[in-house]
Amino acid sequence: MDEIYVRLGKNLRDRRTGKGLTQQEVAERAGITPAFLSYLEAGNRKGSLDTYHRVAEALGVGLRDLFGGQPSAESNAPMASVGLEGLRLAERKAVYRLVRALRSRRQ
């Protein structure tokens, strides 16, 4: 699995355990199964932006906190154009919040 998902999973687990929450508690709050949360924390599965947003809310943090950290040299490569047409409204909102958080972090 991609390194970013492993780092994201570790961050999820660290945030959850730091708040003294079980996988069951966070999963219930986020509307996912504990097994899927376990896969996310291990970096074995990729979640949608909507899923990560719901997990962040369940943990009481923002997406910025979950996706935080220093970008690698590879992440400075230009990104391909991404269309939002196929996304649900909640996913689009999550993308916009993520972009705003990343932009504010640069300033």
N, CA, C and O of each residue as an XYZ file, in Angstrom:
428
protein
N       0.854     -1.177      0.000
C       0.000      0.000      0.000
C       0.898      1.238      0.000
O       2.036      1.195      0.467
N       0.381      2.308     -0.516
C       1.141      3.542     -0.604
C       1.567      4.029      0.777
O       0.842      3.887      1.761
N       2.758      4.603      0.818
C       3.309      5.090      2.080
C       2.395      6.123      2.747
O       2.281      6.155      3.972
N       1.751      6.958      1.944
C       0.899      7.993      2.529
C      -0.255      7.381      3.319
O      -0.655      7.931      4.345
N      -0.793      6.261      2.862
C      -1.897      5.624      3.580
C      -1.409      4.961      4.866
O      -2.153      4.881      5.844
N      -0.187      4.495      4.869
C       0.391      3.935      6.084
C       0.596      5.048      7.110
O       0.279      4.878      8.287
N       1.128      6.191      6.660
C       1.320      7.333      7.571
C      -0.020      7.863      8.070
O      -0.165      8.178      9.250
N      -0.995      7.959      7.173
C      -2.326      8.422      7.556
C      -2.940      7.473      8.575
O      -3.531      7.912      9.562
N      -2.799      6.177      8.337
C      -3.323      5.185      9.277
C      -2.688      5.294     10.646
O      -3.372      5.194     11.665
N      -1.375      5.499     10.672
C      -0.682      5.669     11.949
C      -1.190      6.917     12.659
O      -1.385      6.913     13.875
N      -1.403      7.981     11.897
C      -1.919      9.211     12.487
C      -3.326      8.986     13.053
O      -3.643      9.466     14.141
N      -4.164      8.257     12.313
C      -5.504      7.935     12.807
C      -5.422      7.183     14.134
O      -6.091      7.531     15.106
N      -4.596      6.154     14.150
C      -4.450      5.324     15.358
C      -3.913      6.159     16.526
O      -4.404      6.049     17.649
N      -2.903      6.991     16.256
C      -2.330      7.822     17.318
C      -3.363      8.797     17.875
O      -3.440      9.000     19.087
N      -4.155      9.396     16.992
C      -5.202     10.328     17.445
C      -6.239      9.591     18.279
O      -6.660     10.079     19.328
N      -6.650      8.415     17.814
C      -7.676      7.643     18.516
C      -7.185      7.217     19.890
O      -7.869      7.431     20.890
N      -6.001      6.613     19.943
C      -5.489      6.132     21.227
C      -5.148      7.290     22.156
O      -5.285      7.174     23.373
N      -4.703      8.409     21.583
C      -4.416      9.586     22.389
C      -5.644     10.140     23.086
O      -5.541     10.770     24.139
N      -6.798      9.904     22.499
C      -8.058     10.352     23.104
C      -8.698      9.253     23.948
O      -9.776      9.443     24.513
N      -8.030      8.108     24.029
C      -8.539      7.006     24.839
C      -9.784      6.349     24.265
O     -10.607      5.813     25.007
N      -9.923      6.391     22.936
C     -11.095      5.814     22.283
C     -10.763      4.452     21.678
O      -9.640      4.211     21.235
N     -11.750      3.576     21.667
C     -11.573      2.272     21.027
C     -11.938      2.387     19.547
O     -12.575      3.351     19.123
N     -11.526      1.391     18.779
C     -11.916      1.349     17.371
C     -13.435      1.256     17.258
O     -14.030      1.866     16.370
N     -14.052      0.510     18.139
C     -15.511      0.364     18.139
C     -16.195      1.718     18.304
O     -17.131      2.034     17.570
N     -15.736      2.514     19.260
C     -16.346      3.824     19.518
C     -16.211      4.755     18.311
O     -17.181      5.389     17.895
N     -15.012      4.830     17.760
C     -14.784      5.719     16.621
C     -15.559      5.239     15.408
O     -16.159      6.041     14.692
N     -15.547      3.939     15.177
C     -16.266      3.382     14.025
C     -17.759      3.685     14.114
O     -18.376      4.073     13.122
N     -18.333      3.510     15.282
C     -19.767      3.793     15.454
C     -20.063      5.259     15.177
O     -21.036      5.578     14.494
N     -19.237      6.146     15.700
C     -19.436      7.583     15.489
C     -19.296      7.961     14.010
O     -19.988      8.851     13.515
N     -18.388      7.269     13.319
C     -18.115      7.594     11.909
C     -19.036      6.857     10.943
O     -19.059      7.167      9.752
N     -19.784      5.897     11.439
C     -20.685      5.144     10.579
C     -19.989      4.129      9.698
O     -20.428      3.856      8.581
N     -18.889      3.563     10.212
C     -18.165      2.511      9.492
C     -17.997      1.325     10.438
O     -18.315      1.423     11.624
N     -17.504      0.222      9.923
C     -17.289     -0.941     10.785
C     -15.937     -0.834     11.486
O     -15.012     -0.214     10.961
N     -15.820     -1.433     12.661
C     -14.523     -1.455     13.332
C     -13.450     -2.133     12.474
O     -12.283     -1.742     12.512
N     -13.844     -3.137     11.710
C     -12.880     -3.830     10.845
C     -12.322     -2.881      9.785
O     -11.123     -2.893      9.505
N     -13.203     -2.049      9.193
C     -12.734     -1.108      8.177
C     -11.822     -0.065      8.802
O     -10.811      0.304      8.205
N     -12.157      0.416      9.989
C     -11.282      1.366     10.685
C      -9.924      0.725     10.950
O      -8.889      1.378     10.816
N      -9.926     -0.546     11.325
C      -8.674     -1.264     11.554
C      -7.834     -1.308     10.278
O      -6.621     -1.102     10.322
N      -8.486     -1.579      9.138
C      -7.778     -1.578      7.855
C      -7.211     -0.195      7.543
O      -6.079     -0.079      7.074
N      -7.995      0.855      7.803
C      -7.508      2.217      7.554
C      -6.296      2.529      8.429
O      -5.309      3.096      7.961
N      -6.383      2.154      9.695
C      -5.280      2.424     10.615
C      -4.016      1.660     10.241
O      -2.906      2.135     10.485
N      -4.177      0.499      9.661
C      -3.021     -0.298      9.242
C      -2.485      0.152      7.889
O      -1.405     -0.265      7.473
N      -3.248      1.008      7.203
C      -2.835      1.446      5.872
C      -3.096      0.407      4.814
O      -2.523      0.470      3.727
N      -3.967     -0.565      5.118
C      -4.253     -1.647      4.181
C      -5.398     -1.344      3.223
O      -5.590     -2.056      2.237
N      -6.146     -0.305      3.505
C      -7.260      0.093      2.648
C      -7.234      1.598      2.480
O      -6.692      2.329      3.310
N      -7.834      2.046      1.385
C      -7.967      3.472      1.120
C      -9.422      3.855      1.347
O     -10.330      3.214      0.818
N      -9.637      4.896      2.129
C     -10.988      5.378      2.358
C     -11.294      6.544      1.433
O     -10.386      7.150      0.863
N     -12.568      6.852      1.289
C     -12.962      8.039      0.519
C     -12.724      9.271      1.379
O     -12.540      9.165      2.591
N     -12.727     10.430      0.750
C     -12.598     11.669      1.512
C     -13.735     11.797      2.512
O     -13.541     12.267      3.633
N     -14.908     11.381      2.103
C     -16.054     11.431      3.002
C     -15.799     10.559      4.228
O     -16.114     10.962      5.347
N     -15.238      9.384      4.032
C     -14.940      8.497      5.160
C     -13.923      9.129      6.091
O     -14.107      9.125      7.308
N     -12.841      9.677      5.524
C     -11.832     10.323      6.366
C     -12.418     11.521      7.096
O     -12.064     11.787      8.244
N     -13.311     12.242      6.436
C     -13.958     13.383      7.083
C     -14.803     12.910      8.267
O     -14.759     13.521      9.335
N     -15.567     11.837      8.093
C     -16.392     11.314      9.179
C     -15.540     10.784     10.328
O     -15.900     10.951     11.493
N     -14.414     10.148     10.010
C     -13.513      9.656     11.060
C     -12.905     10.840     11.810
O     -12.794     10.812     13.036
N     -12.511     11.881     11.070
C     -11.959     13.073     11.718
C     -12.983     13.681     12.670
O     -12.647     14.043     13.798
N     -14.232     13.794     12.219
C     -15.284     14.323     13.087
C     -15.488     13.433     14.304
O     -15.689     13.933     15.411
N     -15.437     12.127     14.111
C     -15.591     11.189     15.228
C     -14.468     11.359     16.250
O     -14.663     11.134     17.445
N     -13.301     11.754     15.768
C     -12.161     11.976     16.655
C     -12.118     13.394     17.209
O     -11.317     13.704     18.090
N     -12.985     14.248     16.684
C     -13.000     15.636     17.142
C     -11.848     16.457     16.599
O     -11.397     17.408     17.236
N     -11.371     16.086     15.415
C     -10.280     16.827     14.765
C     -10.704     17.164     13.341
O     -11.711     16.653     12.851
N      -9.948     18.012     12.689
C     -10.220     18.346     11.304
C      -9.423     17.463     10.356
O      -8.491     16.771     10.765
N      -9.801     17.498      9.093
C      -9.052     16.754      8.077
C      -7.598     17.186      8.054
O      -6.700     16.369      7.849
N      -7.374     18.462      8.263
C      -6.005     18.985      8.276
C      -5.159     18.242      9.301
O      -3.995     17.933      9.050
N      -5.751     17.959     10.456
C      -5.020     17.245     11.502
C      -4.679     15.815     11.084
O      -3.601     15.308     11.394
N      -5.612     15.169     10.375
C      -5.349     13.797      9.933
C      -4.310     13.743      8.830
O      -3.443     12.870      8.820
N      -4.406     14.690      7.897
C      -3.513     14.684      6.749
C      -2.271     15.524      6.987
O      -1.461     15.707      6.078
N      -2.115     16.035      8.196
C      -0.990     16.901      8.522
C       0.343     16.196      8.388
O       0.408     14.979      8.214
N       1.376     16.962      8.469
C       2.727     16.423      8.351
C       3.458     17.092      7.218
O       2.860     17.779      6.390
N       4.721     16.893      7.190
C       5.551     17.506      6.165
C       5.447     16.734      4.865
O       5.575     15.509      4.867
N       5.215     17.427      3.746
C       5.154     16.732      2.462
C       6.520     16.203      2.061
O       7.552     16.795      2.378
N       6.509     15.091      1.368
C       7.763     14.536      0.870
C       8.170     15.281     -0.389
O       7.373     16.029     -0.955
N       9.394     15.085     -0.827
C       9.875     15.743     -2.043
C       9.030     15.333     -3.243
O       8.821     16.128     -4.159
N       8.541     14.083     -3.240
C       7.727     13.596     -4.351
C       6.393     14.325     -4.445
O       5.827     14.442     -5.532
N       5.886     14.817     -3.317
C       4.574     15.441     -3.339
C       4.600     16.820     -3.974
O       3.547     17.430     -4.162
N       5.788     17.327     -4.309
C       5.885     18.616     -4.971
C       5.680     18.508     -6.478
O       5.670     19.522     -7.176
N       5.519     17.300     -6.979
C       5.290     17.108     -8.410
C       3.932     17.674     -8.781
O       3.004     17.632     -7.974
N       3.800     18.210    -10.003
C       2.503     18.763    -10.399
C       1.425     17.688    -10.387
O       1.667     16.538    -10.752
N       0.248     18.080     -9.965
C      -0.865     17.137     -9.917
C      -1.650     17.208    -11.204
O      -1.742     18.261    -11.835
N      -2.211     16.092    -11.586
C      -3.074     16.055    -12.761
C      -4.376     16.763    -12.429
O      -4.758     16.864    -11.263
N      -5.037     17.240    -13.432
C      -6.320     17.897    -13.234
C      -7.316     16.887    -12.681
O      -7.439     15.773    -13.189
N      -8.018     17.289    -11.644
C      -8.960     16.400    -10.986
C     -10.357     16.981    -11.128
O     -10.589     18.140    -10.783
N     -11.290     16.183    -11.635
C     -12.673     16.621    -11.761
C     -13.477     16.200    -10.554
O     -13.234     15.141     -9.974
N     -14.427     17.019    -10.178
C     -15.262     16.724     -9.022
C     -16.656     16.258     -9.416
O     -17.506     16.037     -8.553
N     -16.894     16.109    -10.710
C     -18.242     15.800    -11.191
C     -18.810     14.518    -10.610
O     -20.004     14.461    -10.317
N     -17.996     13.495    -10.436
C     -18.494     12.203     -9.980
C     -18.622     12.082     -8.476
O     -19.029     11.033     -7.976
N     -18.283     13.135     -7.741
C     -18.313     13.066     -6.284
C     -19.668     13.487     -5.728
O     -20.369     14.320     -6.304
N     -20.013     12.891     -4.599
C     -21.219     13.316     -3.889
C     -20.945     14.667     -3.241
O     -19.789     15.068     -3.099
N     -21.997     15.364     -2.850
C     -21.879     16.689     -2.258
C     -20.966     16.669     -1.034
O     -20.108     17.540     -0.884
N     -21.146     15.693     -0.173
C     -20.315     15.610      1.038
C     -18.846     15.421      0.677
O     -17.971     15.970      1.347
N     -18.563     14.651     -0.371
C     -17.178     14.443     -0.800
C     -16.598     15.727     -1.378
O     -15.436     16.048     -1.130
N     -17.398     16.463     -2.149
C     -16.926     17.743     -2.698
C     -16.585     18.713     -1.573
O     -15.556     19.387     -1.610
N     -17.456     18.774     -0.580
C     -17.197     19.658      0.552
C     -15.908     19.262      1.264
O     -15.127     20.119      1.676
N     -15.696     17.965      1.401
C     -14.472     17.486      2.047
C     -13.242     17.884      1.237
O     -12.218     18.259      1.810
N     -13.332     17.808     -0.080
C     -12.213     18.214     -0.941
C     -11.933     19.697     -0.745
O     -10.780     20.092     -0.579
N     -12.972     20.516     -0.762
C     -12.781     21.961     -0.601
C     -12.174     22.289      0.764
O     -11.302     23.152      0.863
N     -12.631     21.603      1.818
C     -12.063     21.849      3.146
C     -10.595     21.440      3.189
O      -9.765     22.126      3.787
N     -10.288     20.327      2.557
C      -8.906     19.863      2.529
C      -8.015     20.846      1.788
O      -6.919     21.160      2.252
N      -8.471     21.335      0.644
C      -7.691     22.296     -0.136
C      -7.483     23.573      0.673
O      -6.376     24.110      0.710
N      -8.537     24.061      1.318
C      -8.399     25.282      2.133
C      -7.394     25.074      3.260
O      -6.568     25.947      3.529
N      -7.462     23.930      3.913
C      -6.541     23.635      5.011
C      -5.111     23.586      4.512
O      -4.209     24.119      5.157
N      -4.898     22.958      3.379
C      -3.543     22.869      2.828
C      -3.025     24.239      2.401
O      -1.851     24.551      2.601
N      -3.886     25.046      1.820
C      -3.475     26.394      1.411
C      -3.123     27.237      2.626
O      -2.115     27.944      2.613
N      -3.916     27.177      3.651
C      -3.648     27.999      4.842
C      -2.376     27.548      5.538
O      -1.714     28.341      6.208
N      -2.041     26.299      5.384
C      -0.816     25.763      5.992
C       0.430     26.306      5.321
O       1.468     26.465      5.963
N       0.331     26.591      4.031
C       1.475     27.127      3.279
C       1.778     28.561      3.675
O       2.924     29.002      3.580
N       0.771     29.287      4.115
C       0.941     30.726      4.406
C       1.550     30.977      5.746
O       1.752     32.130      6.126
